[in-house]
Amino acid sequence: MGENFKMKNTIIRITAVLVLGIIIWNFITYLSDTFMGQDYSSLKHFIIALTTTALTVILIQVALKIDKTSWNRLGQSTVKKNIFSFLIGFFLWTIPASIGIYICLMLGWVEINVYTDFSYLLLSILILSVTVFFIEALPEELIFRGYIYSYLNALFPHWGTIILQALLFSLFAYFIGAIYSVEQLQFIPGFAIILGVFRAISGSLWTSIGFHVAIMTATQILGPVHGHFDVSGMVTLQFFSFILLPSTVGATVLSFIYSNYNWRRKVPLH
């Protein structure tokens, strides 16, 4: 894009995308409540997920068209590199989290009882992971670690951008009703910072998408709505295995992979 955006223009663009994102998510909640009701259905959940992604992609596409810029400015690369970055993010959560789960079980901090057979559980995890990808990981990352991050990073260094996008993500979560408990209030800002760090160090939106898919799939599959597990000590499991180990290990590994990373760097939109 031939010019660097000034502060005022950037704030207007970010605010517009944020507000429209909130409207989309509340509309999705309305659709979900209307067509799904209280009964969980994998098919209905998947349809809602596709609708969420479709509306988000349309939003970002319109915003980029107005700005006369491309998707490549939002932490995107070639398909091959995007897949590689996604897998890095996915396994930087999965491997440390698996070790953390093992530690929690061995030390007696957590107890997990399984109520389903292995093949059906794998199928459920696969279906849920695809649904999580479309209903939250891809659309939320496109907006916050994609569009909003890129525009903020044109004005602020990475460290400042990470903080600002986390604040905006928390604001978004509040207005869509996602902050409904003290635990959520503690989790969401920290989660946004972790995703921002992964996006910043790797330079790829898809690293944070992979991490997002992995953690939310695991969190949701363990929940009572799916009926596969009964978990005692869930808070400990989430803090130690799902957050602490993967974020620490992930940031360390990414810092080795991308050793020339500069926290003070601004990336102009051009």
Sequence and secondary structure as in RCSB ss.txt:
>XXXX:A:sequence
MGENFKMKNTIIRITAVLVLGIIIWNFITYLSDTFMGQDYSSLKHFIIALTTTALTVILIQVALKIDKTSWNRLG
QSTVKKNIFSFLIGFFLWTIPASIGIYICLMLGWVEINVYTDFSYLLLSILILSVTVFFIEALPEELIFRGYIYS
YLNALFPHWGTIILQALLFSLFAYFIGAIYSVEQLQFIPGFAIILGVFRAISGSLWTSIGFHVAIMTATQILGPV
HGHFDVSGMVTLQFFSFILLPSTVGATVLSFIYSNYNWRRKVPLH
>XXXX:A:secstr
  S   HHHHHHHHHHHHHHHHHHHHHHHHHHHHHTTTS  HHHHHHHHHHHHHHHHHHHHHHHHHHT  GGGGT
   HHHHHHHHHHHHHHHHHHHHHHHHHHHHTTS EEEE S HHHHHHHHHHHHHHHIIIIIHHHHIIIIIIIHH
HHHTTS HHHHHHHHHHHHHHHHHHTT   SHHHHHHHHHHHHHHHHHHHHH  HHHHHHHHHHHHHHHHHTSTT
T SEEEESHHHIIIIIIIIHHHHHHHHHHHHHTTT  TT      
